[in-house]
């Protein structure tokens, strides 16, 4: 559940960055600023992709179940 929240937050941040980049592009961004935004967006897309792979991996759920069992045994 936590991983899903992380992916949602990253997606929300990505949308906000894209929207702000569009708004700022109307103000004639310098080439340097434009490249910085493009690099940041590419990096965020990659991070979201990795998080999606982790969350949808079958082993992720299995590891979480083992961790839950371990914490129940300790408590």
N, CA, C, O and CB atoms as a CASP TS submission, in Angstrom:
PFRMAT TS
TARGET T0000
AUTHOR 0000-0000-0000
METHOD Language model
MODEL 1
PARENT N/A
ATOM      1  N   UNK     1       0.828  -1.185   0.000  1.00  0.00           N
ATOM      2  CA  UNK     1       0.000   0.000   0.000  1.00  0.00           C
ATOM      3  C   UNK     1       0.877   1.257   0.000  1.00  0.00           C
ATOM      4  O   UNK     1       0.572   2.242  -0.671  1.00  0.00           O
ATOM      5  CB  UNK     1      -0.944  -0.006   1.212  1.00  0.00           C
ATOM      6  N   UNK     2       1.966   1.201   0.761  1.00  0.00           N
ATOM      7  CA  UNK     2       2.879   2.332   0.816  1.00  0.00           C
ATOM      8  C   UNK     2       3.503   2.599  -0.546  1.00  0.00           C
ATOM      9  O   UNK     2       3.646   3.751  -0.957  1.00  0.00           O
ATOM     10  CB  UNK     2       3.967   2.085   1.852  1.00  0.00           C
ATOM     11  N   UNK     3       3.867   1.547  -1.232  1.00  0.00           N
ATOM     12  CA  UNK     3       4.489   1.709  -2.547  1.00  0.00           C
ATOM     13  C   UNK     3       3.522   2.343  -3.534  1.00  0.00           C
ATOM     14  O   UNK     3       3.926   3.152  -4.370  1.00  0.00           O
ATOM     15  CB  UNK     3       4.974   0.360  -3.082  1.00  0.00           C
ATOM     16  N   UNK     4       2.253   1.983  -3.443  1.00  0.00           N
ATOM     17  CA  UNK     4       1.248   2.587  -4.324  1.00  0.00           C
ATOM     18  C   UNK     4       1.143   4.074  -4.046  1.00  0.00           C
ATOM     19  O   UNK     4       1.019   4.876  -4.972  1.00  0.00           O
ATOM     20  CB  UNK     4      -0.128   1.910  -4.139  1.00  0.00           C
ATOM     21  N   UNK     5       1.193   4.446  -2.770  1.00  0.00           N
ATOM     22  CA  UNK     5       1.150   5.862  -2.415  1.00  0.00           C
ATOM     23  C   UNK     5       2.378   6.589  -2.961  1.00  0.00           C
ATOM     24  O   UNK     5       2.267   7.722  -3.428  1.00  0.00           O
ATOM     25  CB  UNK     5       1.062   6.033  -0.885  1.00  0.00           C
ATOM     26  N   UNK     6       3.533   5.957  -2.909  1.00  0.00           N
ATOM     27  CA  UNK     6       4.756   6.562  -3.431  1.00  0.00           C
ATOM     28  C   UNK     6       4.642   6.796  -4.927  1.00  0.00           C
ATOM     29  O   UNK     6       5.012   7.859  -5.426  1.00  0.00           O
ATOM     30  CB  UNK     6       5.969   5.678  -3.126  1.00  0.00           C
ATOM     31  N   UNK     7       4.131   5.803  -5.641  1.00  0.00           N
ATOM     32  CA  UNK     7       3.958   5.941  -7.091  1.00  0.00           C
ATOM     33  C   UNK     7       2.974   7.065  -7.393  1.00  0.00           C
ATOM     34  O   UNK     7       3.195   7.856  -8.310  1.00  0.00           O
ATOM     35  CB  UNK     7       3.466   4.609  -7.718  1.00  0.00           C
ATOM     36  N   UNK     8       1.891   7.139  -6.625  1.00  0.00           N
ATOM     37  CA  UNK     8       0.899   8.200  -6.842  1.00  0.00           C
ATOM     38  C   UNK     8       1.508   9.579  -6.601  1.00  0.00           C
ATOM     39  O   UNK     8       1.245  10.510  -7.362  1.00  0.00           O
ATOM     40  CB  UNK     8      -0.318   7.995  -5.922  1.00  0.00           C
ATOM     41  N   UNK     9       2.307   9.718  -5.568  1.00  0.00           N
ATOM     42  CA  UNK     9       2.942  11.002  -5.266  1.00  0.00           C
ATOM     43  C   UNK     9       3.923  11.381  -6.368  1.00  0.00           C
ATOM     44  O   UNK     9       3.973  12.538  -6.786  1.00  0.00           O
ATOM     45  CB  UNK     9       3.664  10.946  -3.904  1.00  0.00           C
ATOM     46  N   UNK    10       4.699  10.416  -6.837  1.00  0.00           N
ATOM     47  CA  UNK    10       5.652  10.690  -7.926  1.00  0.00           C
ATOM     48  C   UNK    10       4.923  11.091  -9.200  1.00  0.00           C
ATOM     49  O   UNK    10       5.352  12.002  -9.907  1.00  0.00           O
ATOM     50  CB  UNK    10       6.536   9.460  -8.194  1.00  0.00           C
ATOM     51  N   UNK    11       3.814  10.404  -9.492  1.00  0.00           N
ATOM     52  CA  UNK    11       3.039  10.748 -10.687  1.00  0.00           C
ATOM     53  C   UNK    11       2.458  12.152 -10.552  1.00  0.00           C
ATOM     54  O   UNK    11       2.457  12.919 -11.515  1.00  0.00           O
ATOM     55  CB  UNK    11       1.909   9.719 -10.921  1.00  0.00           C
ATOM     56  N   UNK    12       1.966  12.488  -9.367  1.00  0.00           N
ATOM     57  CA  UNK    12       1.415  13.816  -9.123  1.00  0.00           C
ATOM     58  C   UNK    12       2.499  14.885  -9.314  1.00  0.00           C
ATOM     59  O   UNK    12       2.256  15.927  -9.923  1.00  0.00           O
ATOM     60  CB  UNK    12       0.815  13.900  -7.699  1.00  0.00           C
ATOM     61  N   UNK    13       3.690  14.613  -8.788  1.00  0.00           N
ATOM     62  CA  UNK    13       4.797  15.556  -8.934  1.00  0.00           C
ATOM     63  C   UNK    13       5.180  15.714 -10.402  1.00  0.00           C
ATOM     64  O   UNK    13       5.453  16.822 -10.862  1.00  0.00           O
ATOM     65  CB  UNK    13       6.013  15.093  -8.114  1.00  0.00           C
ATOM     66  N   UNK    14       5.198  14.618 -11.122  1.00  0.00           N
ATOM     67  CA  UNK    14       5.528  14.663 -12.548  1.00  0.00           C
ATOM     68  C   UNK    14       4.522  15.510 -13.319  1.00  0.00           C
ATOM     69  O   UNK    14       4.906  16.318 -14.164  1.00  0.00           O
ATOM     70  CB  UNK    14       5.576  13.247 -13.130  1.00  0.00           C
ATOM     71  N   UNK    15       3.250  15.330 -13.033  1.00  0.00           N
ATOM     72  CA  UNK    15       2.212  16.129 -13.697  1.00  0.00           C
ATOM     73  C   UNK    15       2.383  17.602 -13.365  1.00  0.00           C
ATOM     74  O   UNK    15       2.266  18.452 -14.247  1.00  0.00           O
ATOM     75  CB  UNK    15       0.806  15.652 -13.283  1.00  0.00           C
ATOM     76  N   UNK    16       2.657  17.911 -12.115  1.00  0.00           N
ATOM     77  CA  UNK    16       2.855  19.312 -11.721  1.00  0.00           C
ATOM     78  C   UNK    16       4.065  19.928 -12.415  1.00  0.00           C
ATOM     79  O   UNK    16       4.020  21.087 -12.827  1.00  0.00           O
ATOM     80  CB  UNK    16       3.023  19.417 -10.204  1.00  0.00           C
ATOM     81  N   UNK    17       5.125  19.175 -12.545  1.00  0.00           N
ATOM     82  CA  UNK    17       6.316  19.697 -13.214  1.00  0.00           C
ATOM     83  C   UNK    17       6.030  19.946 -14.683  1.00  0.00           C
ATOM     84  O   UNK    17       6.436  20.968 -15.237  1.00  0.00           O
ATOM     85  CB  UNK    17       7.497  18.727 -13.059  1.00  0.00           C
ATOM     86  N   UNK    18       5.333  19.018 -15.311  1.00  0.00           N
ATOM     87  CA  UNK    18       4.998  19.188 -16.724  1.00  0.00           C
ATOM     88  C   UNK    18       4.098  20.403 -16.916  1.00  0.00           C
ATOM     89  O   UNK    18       4.301  21.194 -17.837  1.00  0.00           O
ATOM     90  CB  UNK    18       4.313  17.925 -17.275  1.00  0.00           C
ATOM     91  N   UNK    19       3.102  20.547 -16.045  1.00  0.00           N
ATOM     92  CA  UNK    19       2.199  21.694 -16.149  1.00  0.00           C
ATOM     93  C   UNK    19       2.944  23.004 -15.915  1.00  0.00           C
ATOM     94  O   UNK    19       2.720  23.981 -16.630  1.00  0.00           O
ATOM     95  CB  UNK    19       1.047  21.558 -15.148  1.00  0.00           C
ATOM     96  N   UNK    20       3.824  23.032 -14.923  1.00  0.00           N
ATOM     97  CA  UNK    20       4.562  24.262 -14.662  1.00  0.00           C
ATOM     98  C   UNK    20       5.537  24.556 -15.798  1.00  0.00           C
ATOM     99  O   UNK    20       5.793  25.716 -16.118  1.00  0.00           O
ATOM    100  CB  UNK    20       5.312  24.166 -13.328  1.00  0.00           C
ATOM    101  N   UNK    21       6.080  23.500 -16.406  1.00  0.00           N
ATOM    102  CA  UNK    21       6.972  23.699 -17.548  1.00  0.00           C
ATOM    103  C   UNK    21       6.199  24.288 -18.725  1.00  0.00           C
ATOM    104  O   UNK    21       6.717  25.141 -19.446  1.00  0.00           O
ATOM    105  CB  UNK    21       7.641  22.366 -17.957  1.00  0.00           C
ATOM    106  N   UNK    22       4.970  23.837 -18.918  1.00  0.00           N
ATOM    107  CA  UNK    22       4.142  24.381 -19.994  1.00  0.00           C
ATOM    108  C   UNK    22       3.824  25.850 -19.733  1.00  0.00           C
ATOM    109  O   UNK    22       3.882  26.681 -20.639  1.00  0.00           O
ATOM    110  CB  UNK    22       2.840  23.570 -20.140  1.00  0.00           C
ATOM    111  N   UNK    23       3.485  26.158 -18.474  1.00  0.00           N
ATOM    112  CA  UNK    23       3.187  27.551 -18.122  1.00  0.00           C
ATOM    113  C   UNK    23       4.408  28.442 -18.319  1.00  0.00           C
ATOM    114  O   UNK    23       4.304  29.556 -18.833  1.00  0.00           O
ATOM    115  CB  UNK    23       2.702  27.645 -16.669  1.00  0.00           C
ATOM    116  N   UNK    24       5.549  27.942 -17.908  1.00  0.00           N
ATOM    117  CA  UNK    24       6.769  28.735 -18.024  1.00  0.00           C
ATOM    118  C   UNK    24       7.251  28.833 -19.470  1.00  0.00           C
ATOM    119  O   UNK    24       7.924  29.793 -19.845  1.00  0.00           O
ATOM    120  CB  UNK    24       7.863  28.137 -17.157  1.00  0.00           C
ATOM    121  N   UNK    25       6.898  27.828 -20.279  1.00  0.00           N
ATOM    122  CA  UNK    25       7.331  27.880 -21.673  1.00  0.00           C
ATOM    123  C   UNK    25       6.659  29.032 -22.402  1.00  0.00           C
ATOM    124  O   UNK    25       7.182  29.534 -23.396  1.00  0.00           O
ATOM    125  CB  UNK    25       7.028  26.557 -22.381  1.00  0.00           C
ATOM    126  N   UNK    26       5.520  29.441 -21.917  1.00  0.00           N
ATOM    127  CA  UNK    26       4.844  30.596 -22.504  1.00  0.00           C
ATOM    128  C   UNK    26       5.615  31.880 -22.202  1.00  0.00           C
ATOM    129  O   UNK    26       5.457  32.888 -22.891  1.00  0.00           O
ATOM    130  CB  UNK    26       3.400  30.702 -21.976  1.00  0.00           C
ATOM    131  N   UNK    27       6.442  31.830 -21.174  1.00  0.00           N
ATOM    132  CA  UNK    27       7.226  32.999 -20.769  1.00  0.00           C
ATOM    133  C   UNK    27       8.601  33.000 -21.425  1.00  0.00           C
ATOM    134  O   UNK    27       9.472  33.765 -21.011  1.00  0.00           O
ATOM    135  CB  UNK    27       7.375  33.038 -19.247  1.00  0.00           C
ATOM    136  N   UNK    28       8.816  32.178 -22.419  1.00  0.00           N
ATOM    137  CA  UNK    28      10.089  32.109 -23.143  1.00  0.00           C
ATOM    138  C   UNK    28      11.239  31.710 -22.217  1.00  0.00           C
ATOM    139  O   UNK    28      12.040  32.547 -21.802  1.00  0.00           O
ATOM    140  CB  UNK    28      10.396  33.458 -23.805  1.00  0.00           C
ATOM    141  N   UNK    29      11.302  30.435 -21.908  1.00  0.00           N
ATOM    142  CA  UNK    29      12.393  29.923 -21.086  1.00  0.00           C
ATOM    143  C   UNK    29      13.696  29.972 -21.870  1.00  0.00           C
ATOM    144  O   UNK    29      13.722  29.852 -23.095  1.00  0.00           O
ATOM    145  CB  UNK    29      12.097  28.484 -20.616  1.00  0.00           C
ATOM    146  N   UNK    30      14.756  30.148 -21.130  1.00  0.00           N
ATOM    147  CA  UNK    30      16.059  30.081 -21.778  1.00  0.00           C
ATOM    148  C   UNK    30      16.339  28.625 -22.148  1.00  0.00           C
ATOM    149  O   UNK    30      15.720  27.712 -21.601  1.00  0.00           O
ATOM    150  CB  UNK    30      17.183  30.655 -20.849  1.00  0.00           C
ATOM    151  N   UNK    31      17.238  28.419 -23.046  1.00  0.00           N
ATOM    152  CA  UNK    31      17.575  27.075 -23.494  1.00  0.00           C
ATOM    153  C   UNK    31      18.108  26.236 -22.330  1.00  0.00           C
ATOM    154  O   UNK    31      17.828  25.041 -22.237  1.00  0.00           O
ATOM    155  CB  UNK    31      18.608  27.132 -24.631  1.00  0.00           C
ATOM    156  N   UNK    32      18.868  26.864 -21.458  1.00  0.00           N
ATOM    157  CA  UNK    32      19.443  26.169 -20.304  1.00  0.00           C
ATOM    158  C   UNK    32      18.338  25.685 -19.355  1.00  0.00           C
ATOM    159  O   UNK    32      18.381  24.554 -18.872  1.00  0.00           O
ATOM    160  CB  UNK    32      20.426  27.097 -19.553  1.00  0.00           C
ATOM    161  N   UNK    33      17.348  26.553 -19.092  1.00  0.00           N
ATOM    162  CA  UNK    33      16.238  26.178 -18.218  1.00  0.00           C
ATOM    163  C   UNK    33      15.407  25.064 -18.846  1.00  0.00           C
ATOM    164  O   UNK    33      14.982  24.132 -18.162  1.00  0.00           O
ATOM    165  CB  UNK    33      15.353  27.395 -17.922  1.00  0.00           C
ATOM    166  N   UNK    34      15.185  25.169 -20.129  1.00  0.00           N
ATOM    167  CA  UNK    34      14.404  24.168 -20.842  1.00  0.00           C
ATOM    168  C   UNK    34      15.076  22.798 -20.759  1.00  0.00           C
ATOM    169  O   UNK    34      14.410  21.793 -20.512  1.00  0.00           O
ATOM    170  CB  UNK    34      14.215  24.581 -22.306  1.00  0.00           C
ATOM    171  N   UNK    35      16.372  22.758 -20.962  1.00  0.00           N
ATOM    172  CA  UNK    35      17.103  21.496 -20.883  1.00  0.00           C
ATOM    173  C   UNK    35      17.073  20.930 -19.461  1.00  0.00           C
ATOM    174  O   UNK    35      16.991  19.716 -19.276  1.00  0.00           O
ATOM    175  CB  UNK    35      18.554  21.692 -21.345  1.00  0.00           C
ATOM    176  N   UNK    36      17.140  21.807 -18.460  1.00  0.00           N
ATOM    177  CA  UNK    36      17.090  21.349 -17.069  1.00  0.00           C
ATOM    178  C   UNK    36      15.737  20.708 -16.769  1.00  0.00           C
ATOM    179  O   UNK    36      15.676  19.674 -16.104  1.00  0.00           O
ATOM    180  CB  UNK    36      17.355  22.523 -16.097  1.00  0.00           C
ATOM    181  N   UNK    37      14.661  21.308 -17.249  1.00  0.00           N
ATOM    182  CA  UNK    37      13.333  20.742 -17.047  1.00  0.00           C
ATOM    183  C   UNK    37      13.193  19.398 -17.757  1.00  0.00           C
ATOM    184  O   UNK    37      12.650  18.445 -17.199  1.00  0.00           O
ATOM    185  CB  UNK    37      12.262  21.714 -17.542  1.00  0.00           C
ATOM    186  N   UNK    38      13.680  19.333 -18.975  1.00  0.00           N
ATOM    187  CA  UNK    38      13.592  18.085 -19.724  1.00  0.00           C
ATOM    188  C   UNK    38      14.352  16.968 -19.015  1.00  0.00           C
ATOM    189  O   UNK    38      13.879  15.834 -18.957  1.00  0.00           O
ATOM    190  CB  UNK    38      14.133  18.276 -21.143  1.00  0.00           C
ATOM    191  N   UNK    39      15.517  17.282 -18.484  1.00  0.00           N
ATOM    192  CA  UNK    39      16.315  16.287 -17.770  1.00  0.00           C
ATOM    193  C   UNK    39      15.602  15.834 -16.495  1.00  0.00           C
ATOM    194  O   UNK    39      15.588  14.646 -16.171  1.00  0.00           O
ATOM    195  CB  UNK    39      17.704  16.857 -17.430  1.00  0.00           C
ATOM    196  N   UNK    40      15.012  16.789 -15.778  1.00  0.00           N
ATOM    197  CA  UNK    40      14.307  16.451 -14.543  1.00  0.00           C
ATOM    198  C   UNK    40      13.084  15.585 -14.835  1.00  0.00           C
ATOM    199  O   UNK    40      12.811  14.632 -14.105  1.00  0.00           O
ATOM    200  CB  UNK    40      13.886  17.728 -13.799  1.00  0.00           C
ATOM    201  N   UNK    41      12.363  15.902 -15.874  1.00  0.00           N
ATOM    202  CA  UNK    41      11.185  15.118 -16.241  1.00  0.00           C
ATOM    203  C   UNK    41      11.598  13.709 -16.645  1.00  0.00           C
ATOM    204  O   UNK    41      10.944  12.740 -16.258  1.00  0.00           O
ATOM    205  CB  UNK    41      10.410  15.801 -17.387  1.00  0.00           C
ATOM    206  N   UNK    42      12.662  13.583 -17.408  1.00  0.00           N
ATOM    207  CA  UNK    42      13.150  12.261 -17.822  1.00  0.00           C
ATOM    208  C   UNK    42      13.550  11.440 -16.601  1.00  0.00           C
ATOM    209  O   UNK    42      13.263  10.245 -16.526  1.00  0.00           O
ATOM    210  CB  UNK    42      14.349  12.399 -18.791  1.00  0.00           C
ATOM    211  N   UNK    43      14.214  12.085 -15.648  1.00  0.00           N
ATOM    212  CA  UNK    43      14.628  11.394 -14.427  1.00  0.00           C
ATOM    213  C   UNK    43      13.416  10.926 -13.625  1.00  0.00           C
ATOM    214  O   UNK    43      13.395   9.799 -13.129  1.00  0.00           O
ATOM    215  CB  UNK    43      15.509  12.312 -13.566  1.00  0.00           C
ATOM    216  N   UNK    44      12.410  11.785 -13.499  1.00  0.00           N
ATOM    217  CA  UNK    44      11.210  11.418 -12.750  1.00  0.00           C
ATOM    218  C   UNK    44      10.441  10.297 -13.445  1.00  0.00           C
ATOM    219  O   UNK    44       9.904   9.411 -12.781  1.00  0.00           O
ATOM    220  CB  UNK    44      10.306  12.638 -12.569  1.00  0.00           C
ATOM    221  N   UNK    45      10.387  10.331 -14.759  1.00  0.00           N
ATOM    222  CA  UNK    45       9.716   9.248 -15.483  1.00  0.00           C
ATOM    223  C   UNK    45      10.413   7.926 -15.223  1.00  0.00           C
ATOM    224  O   UNK    45       9.757   6.901 -15.039  1.00  0.00           O
ATOM    225  CB  UNK    45       9.680   9.541 -16.992  1.00  0.00           C
ATOM    226  N   UNK    46      11.733   7.945 -15.205  1.00  0.00           N
ATOM    227  CA  UNK    46      12.494   6.727 -14.941  1.00  0.00           C
ATOM    228  C   UNK    46      12.228   6.219 -13.524  1.00  0.00           C
ATOM    229  O   UNK    46      12.065   5.017 -13.312  1.00  0.00           O
ATOM    230  CB  UNK    46      13.998   6.978 -15.143  1.00  0.00           C
ATOM    231  N   UNK    47      12.184   7.130 -12.561  1.00  0.00           N
ATOM    232  CA  UNK    47      11.934   6.735 -11.173  1.00  0.00           C
ATOM    233  C   UNK    47      10.542   6.142 -11.012  1.00  0.00           C
ATOM    234  O   UNK    47      10.370   5.141 -10.315  1.00  0.00           O
ATOM    235  CB  UNK    47      12.102   7.933 -10.238  1.00  0.00           C
ATOM    236  N   UNK    48       9.546   6.752 -11.650  1.00  0.00           N
ATOM    237  CA  UNK    48       8.178   6.232 -11.582  1.00  0.00           C
ATOM    238  C   UNK    48       8.123   4.847 -12.224  1.00  0.00           C
ATOM    239  O   UNK    48       7.448   3.951 -11.716  1.00  0.00           O
ATOM    240  CB  UNK    48       7.182   7.198 -12.282  1.00  0.00           C
ATOM    241  N   UNK    49       8.822   4.675 -13.321  1.00  0.00           N
ATOM    242  CA  UNK    49       8.858   3.384 -13.999  1.00  0.00           C
ATOM    243  C   UNK    49       9.442   2.307 -13.087  1.00  0.00           C
ATOM    244  O   UNK    49       8.911   1.199 -13.010  1.00  0.00           O
ATOM    245  CB  UNK    49       9.674   3.483 -15.293  1.00  0.00           C
ATOM    246  N   UNK    50      10.518   2.628 -12.407  1.00  0.00           N
ATOM    247  CA  UNK    50      11.142   1.668 -11.488  1.00  0.00           C
ATOM    248  C   UNK    50      10.193   1.336 -10.346  1.00  0.00           C
ATOM    249  O   UNK    50      10.058   0.171  -9.970  1.00  0.00           O
ATOM    250  CB  UNK    50      12.470   2.226 -10.932  1.00  0.00           C
ATOM    251  N   UNK    51       9.532   2.356  -9.789  1.00  0.00           N
ATOM    252  CA  UNK    51       8.585   2.112  -8.694  1.00  0.00           C
ATOM    253  C   UNK    51       7.419   1.253  -9.154  1.00  0.00           C
ATOM    254  O   UNK    51       6.956   0.389  -8.409  1.00  0.00           O
ATOM    255  CB  UNK    51       8.063   3.436  -8.131  1.00  0.00           C
ATOM    256  N   UNK    52       6.940   1.476 -10.370  1.00  0.00           N
ATOM    257  CA  UNK    52       5.849   0.659 -10.898  1.00  0.00           C
ATOM    258  C   UNK    52       6.287  -0.799 -11.033  1.00  0.00           C
ATOM    259  O   UNK    52       5.518  -1.713 -10.736  1.00  0.00           O
ATOM    260  CB  UNK    52       5.377   1.205 -12.261  1.00  0.00           C
ATOM    261  N   UNK    53       7.524  -1.013 -11.481  1.00  0.00           N
ATOM    262  CA  UNK    53       8.038  -2.377 -11.613  1.00  0.00           C
ATOM    263  C   UNK    53       8.123  -3.047 -10.248  1.00  0.00           C
ATOM    264  O   UNK    53       7.786  -4.223 -10.112  1.00  0.00           O
ATOM    265  CB  UNK    53       9.419  -2.374 -12.293  1.00  0.00           C
ATOM    266  N   UNK    54       8.567  -2.313  -9.246  1.00  0.00           N
ATOM    267  CA  UNK    54       8.696  -2.871  -7.897  1.00  0.00           C
ATOM    268  C   UNK    54       7.324  -3.250  -7.347  1.00  0.00           C
ATOM    269  O   UNK    54       7.140  -4.341  -6.807  1.00  0.00           O
ATOM    270  CB  UNK    54       9.391  -1.865  -6.955  1.00  0.00           C
ATOM    271  N   UNK    55       6.372  -2.343  -7.489  1.00  0.00           N
ATOM    272  CA  UNK    55       5.046  -2.552  -6.907  1.00  0.00           C
ATOM    273  C   UNK    55       4.305  -3.687  -7.609  1.00  0.00           C
ATOM    274  O   UNK    55       3.566  -4.431  -6.965  1.00  0.00           O
ATOM    275  CB  UNK    55       4.222  -1.265  -6.983  1.00  0.00           C
ATOM    276  N   UNK    56       4.491  -3.824  -8.897  1.00  0.00           N
ATOM    277  CA  UNK    56       3.765  -4.863  -9.631  1.00  0.00           C
ATOM    278  C   UNK    56       4.496  -6.204  -9.630  1.00  0.00           C
ATOM    279  O   UNK    56       3.966  -7.193 -10.137  1.00  0.00           O
ATOM    280  CB  UNK    56       3.532  -4.416 -11.057  1.00  0.00           C
ATOM    281  N   UNK    57       5.690  -6.249  -9.075  1.00  0.00           N
ATOM    282  CA  UNK    57       6.451  -7.493  -9.005  1.00  0.00           C
ATOM    283  C   UNK    57       5.794  -8.430  -7.993  1.00  0.00           C
ATOM    284  O   UNK    57       5.467  -8.017  -6.880  1.00  0.00           O
ATOM    285  CB  UNK    57       7.934  -7.218  -8.622  1.00  0.00           C
ATOM    286  N   UNK    58       5.603  -9.681  -8.380  1.00  0.00           N
ATOM    287  CA  UNK    58       4.978 -10.662  -7.489  1.00  0.00           C
ATOM    288  C   UNK    58       5.804 -10.877  -6.229  1.00  0.00           C
ATOM    289  O   UNK    58       5.250 -11.095  -5.151  1.00  0.00           O
ATOM    290  CB  UNK    58       4.785 -11.991  -8.214  1.00  0.00           C
ATOM    291  N   UNK    59       7.113 -10.816  -6.358  1.00  0.00           N
ATOM    292  CA  UNK    59       7.986 -11.036  -5.203  1.00  0.00           C
ATOM    293  C   UNK    59       7.859  -9.911  -4.180  1.00  0.00           C
ATOM    294  O   UNK    59       8.105 -10.127  -2.993  1.00  0.00           O
ATOM    295  CB  UNK    59       9.438 -11.164  -5.657  1.00  0.00           C
ATOM    296  N   UNK    60       7.475  -8.704  -4.630  1.00  0.00           N
ATOM    297  CA  UNK    60       7.311  -7.587  -3.698  1.00  0.00           C
ATOM    298  C   UNK    60       6.241  -7.934  -2.673  1.00  0.00           C
ATOM    299  O   UNK    60       6.440  -7.746  -1.473  1.00  0.00           O
ATOM    300  CB  UNK    60       6.939  -6.281  -4.452  1.00  0.00           C
ATOM    301  N   UNK    61       5.108  -8.441  -3.143  1.00  0.00           N
ATOM    302  CA  UNK    61       4.018  -8.793  -2.242  1.00  0.00           C
ATOM    303  C   UNK    61       4.428  -9.943  -1.329  1.00  0.00           C
ATOM    304  O   UNK    61       4.094  -9.956  -0.145  1.00  0.00           O
ATOM    305  CB  UNK    61       2.760  -9.167  -3.039  1.00  0.00           C
ATOM    306  N   UNK    62       5.150 -10.899  -1.885  1.00  0.00           N
ATOM    307  CA  UNK    62       5.608 -12.029  -1.084  1.00  0.00           C
ATOM    308  C   UNK    62       6.562 -11.563   0.017  1.00  0.00           C
ATOM    309  O   UNK    62       6.447 -12.001   1.162  1.00  0.00           O
ATOM    310  CB  UNK    62       6.295 -13.076  -1.978  1.00  0.00           C
ATOM    311  N   UNK    63       7.497 -10.683  -0.320  1.00  0.00           N
ATOM    312  CA  UNK    63       8.427 -10.154   0.687  1.00  0.00           C
ATOM    313  C   UNK    63       7.670  -9.393   1.768  1.00  0.00           C
ATOM    314  O   UNK    63       8.019  -9.478   2.946  1.00  0.00           O
ATOM    315  CB  UNK    63       9.478  -9.234   0.028  1.00  0.00           C
ATOM    316  N   UNK    64       6.640  -8.652   1.379  1.00  0.00           N
ATOM    317  CA  UNK    64       5.839  -7.901   2.347  1.00  0.00           C
ATOM    318  C   UNK    64       5.112  -8.871   3.283  1.00  0.00           C
ATOM    319  O   UNK    64       5.034  -8.637   4.489  1.00  0.00           O
ATOM    320  CB  UNK    64       4.820  -6.977   1.620  1.00  0.00           C
ATOM    321  N   UNK    65       4.593  -9.937   2.730  1.00  0.00           N
ATOM    322  CA  UNK    65       3.901 -10.924   3.557  1.00  0.00           C
ATOM    323  C   UNK    65       4.872 -11.576   4.549  1.00  0.00           C
ATOM    324  O   UNK    65       4.522 -11.784   5.710  1.00  0.00           O
ATOM    325  CB  UNK    65       3.241 -11.999   2.670  1.00  0.00           C
ATOM    326  N   UNK    66       6.075 -11.893   4.098  1.00  0.00           N
ATOM    327  CA  UNK    66       7.078 -12.452   5.008  1.00  0.00           C
ATOM    328  C   UNK    66       7.441 -11.438   6.100  1.00  0.00           C
ATOM    329  O   UNK    66       7.588 -11.805   7.266  1.00  0.00           O
ATOM    330  CB  UNK    66       8.344 -12.871   4.223  1.00  0.00           C
ATOM    331  N   UNK    67       7.582 -10.186   5.728  1.00  0.00           N
ATOM    332  CA  UNK    67       7.902  -9.155   6.721  1.00  0.00           C
ATOM    333  C   UNK    67       6.779  -9.018   7.738  1.00  0.00           C
ATOM    334  O   UNK    67       7.035  -8.842   8.929  1.00  0.00           O
ATOM    335  CB  UNK    67       8.157  -7.804   6.035  1.00  0.00           C
ATOM    336  N   UNK    68       5.535  -9.098   7.272  1.00  0.00           N
ATOM    337  CA  UNK    68       4.394  -9.016   8.184  1.00  0.00           C
ATOM    338  C   UNK    68       4.382 -10.208   9.136  1.00  0.00           C
ATOM    339  O   UNK    68       4.126 -10.050  10.330  1.00  0.00           O
ATOM    340  CB  UNK    68       3.073  -8.951   7.393  1.00  0.00           C
ATOM    341  N   UNK    69       4.659 -11.401   8.610  1.00  0.00           N
ATOM    342  CA  UNK    69       4.714 -12.580   9.450  1.00  0.00           C
ATOM    343  C   UNK    69       5.843 -12.471  10.478  1.00  0.00           C
ATOM    344  O   UNK    69       5.679 -12.845  11.639  1.00  0.00           O
ATOM    345  CB  UNK    69       4.896 -13.829   8.591  1.00  0.00           C
ATOM    346  N   UNK    70       6.974 -11.958  10.039  1.00  0.00           N
ATOM    347  CA  UNK    70       8.117 -11.796  10.942  1.00  0.00           C
ATOM    348  C   UNK    70       7.783 -10.819  12.064  1.00  0.00           C
ATOM    349  O   UNK    70       8.111 -11.067  13.224  1.00  0.00           O
ATOM    350  CB  UNK    70       9.355 -11.308  10.167  1.00  0.00           C
ATOM    351  N   UNK    71       7.126  -9.703  11.717  1.00  0.00           N
ATOM    352  CA  UNK    71       6.776  -8.714  12.746  1.00  0.00           C
ATOM    353  C   UNK    71       5.715  -9.265  13.690  1.00  0.00           C
ATOM    354  O   UNK    71       5.711  -8.915  14.870  1.00  0.00           O
ATOM    355  CB  UNK    71       6.276  -7.411  12.097  1.00  0.00           C
ATOM    356  N   UNK    72       4.814 -10.119  13.203  1.00  0.00           N
ATOM    357  CA  UNK    72       3.799 -10.736  14.071  1.00  0.00           C
ATOM    358  C   UNK    72       4.457 -11.714  15.031  1.00  0.00           C
ATOM    359  O   UNK    72       4.045 -11.827  16.186  1.00  0.00           O
ATOM    360  CB  UNK    72       2.718 -11.459  13.230  1.00  0.00           C
ATOM    361  N   UNK    73       5.483 -12.424  14.559  1.00  0.00           N
ATOM    362  CA  UNK    73       6.165 -13.397  15.403  1.00  0.00           C
ATOM    363  C   UNK    73       6.955 -12.714  16.503  1.00  0.00           C
ATOM    364  O   UNK    73       7.025 -13.214  17.625  1.00  0.00           O
ATOM    365  CB  UNK    73       7.085 -14.270  14.568  1.00  0.00           C
ATOM    366  N   UNK    74       7.552 -11.568  16.183  1.00  0.00           N
ATOM    367  CA  UNK    74       8.360 -10.837  17.154  1.00  0.00           C
ATOM    368  C   UNK    74       7.471 -10.187  18.205  1.00  0.00           C
ATOM    369  O   UNK    74       7.831 -10.139  19.381  1.00  0.00           O
ATOM    370  CB  UNK    74       9.221  -9.775  16.453  1.00  0.00           C
ATOM    371  N   UNK    75       6.333  -9.696  17.795  1.00  0.00           N
ATOM    372  CA  UNK    75       5.440  -8.964  18.712  1.00  0.00           C
ATOM    373  C   UNK    75       4.702  -9.841  19.652  1.00  0.00           C
ATOM    374  O   UNK    75       3.923  -9.352  20.470  1.00  0.00           O
ATOM    375  CB  UNK    75       4.463  -8.169  17.953  1.00  0.00           C
TER
END
